[in-house]
Amino acid sequence: MILERIGSWLARKLAEPRYLSTVPSRPDQLAAAIRPGDVLLVEGVSRFSLAIKYLTQSTWSHAALYVGCWQGQQGMLVEADVQEGVRLVPLSHFAHMHTRICRPVNLHDDEIAELIQYATERLGYRYDLKNIFDLMRYMVQTPPVPSRWRRRLLALGSGDPTRAICSSLIAQAFQSIRYPILPEITLEKTLDRDLQEIYQEILHIRHHSLFVPRDFDLSPYFEVVKPTLAAGFDPHHLTWGESSPIPDKSGIKITQE
């Protein structure tokens, strides 16, 4: 009981906003561009988010899987939250945050359905607040950890997706349909149809606890979708205002011509 209370207090402290994020895409454009099966990366603003961004050396601290319509609710995503566990949230939940859409390619409708089913079957899973070490390590905004150990630090703990950051759950969902994110690749010697010696790439699944949000951005198997461009951006239709005065080092305002 005491550990549960300490864990709940830590989770609340970690979730408190620390600064305001930029929003480069309009919410309506984001809603129009995203599709079921897409991964939405988020630049979080909490202490927890700041620590993850430092440890992963990335803009992205959170990831959610877009499921679309769910039991009559439109625009829903599955996420693993440190306070609430695995839950459904509307796309508007991230309307005031910097986001990026990462899209798997060439998946069939039935594969996307399996992907979503895997994630939604885990709704209600809870973050194990008794695992205090999982939470305590994020209380230090920029922990003094050598870069080669940072990813491993995120993977400490039980390895259960409900006890890890959000990307672990999503990585498991994609692994369930055999879709690559950042697999380990080895080359094996084999023969082609003409009995010529060639090297074949063999993909090996990495443990889900080692995945972080930025891996979906870095993955060569996910397409980055920018809502502004998807909406039909045309630089010739922009309306520019007059240039703003820019103060120089002396404090004198200089107007750009």
Stockholm file with secondary structure:
# STOCKHOLM 1.0

chainA/1-257         MILERIGSWLARKLAEPRYLSTVPSRPDQLAAAIRPGDVLLVEGVSRFSLAIKYLTQSTWSHAALYVGCWQGQQGMLVEADVQEGVRLVPLSHFAHMHTRICRPVNLHDDEIAELIQYATERLGYRYDLKNIFDLMRYMVQTPPVPSRWRRRLLALGSGDPTRAICSSLIAQAFQSIRYPILPEITLEKTLDRDLQEIYQEILHIRHHSLFVPRDFDLSPYFEVVKPTLAAGFDPHHLTWGESSPIPDKSGIKITQE
#=GR chainA/1-257 SS CHHHHHHHHHHHHHHSBCSCCCCCSCHHHHHHHCCTTCEEEEECCBHHHHHHHHHHTSSCCEEEEEEEEETTEEEEEEEEETTTEEEEEEGGGGTTSEEEEEEECSCCHHHHHHHHHHHHTTTTCCCCTTCHHHHHTTSSSSCCCCHHHHHHHHHCSCCCGGGSCHHHHHHHHHHHTTCCSSCEEEEEEEECTTCCEEEEEEEECCCGGGCCTHHHHHCTTEEEECHHHHTTCCGGGCCCCCCCEEECTTSCEEECC
#=GC SS_cons         CHHHHHHHHHHHHHHSBCSCCCCCSCHHHHHHHCCTTCEEEEECCBHHHHHHHHHHTSSCCEEEEEEEEETTEEEEEEEEETTTEEEEEEGGGGTTSEEEEEEECSCCHHHHHHHHHHHHTTTTCCCCTTCHHHHHTTSSSSCCCCHHHHHHHHHCSCCCGGGSCHHHHHHHHHHHTTCCSSCEEEEEEEECTTCCEEEEEEEECCCGGGCCTHHHHHCTTEEEECHHHHTTCCGGGCCCCCCCEEECTTSCEEECC
//
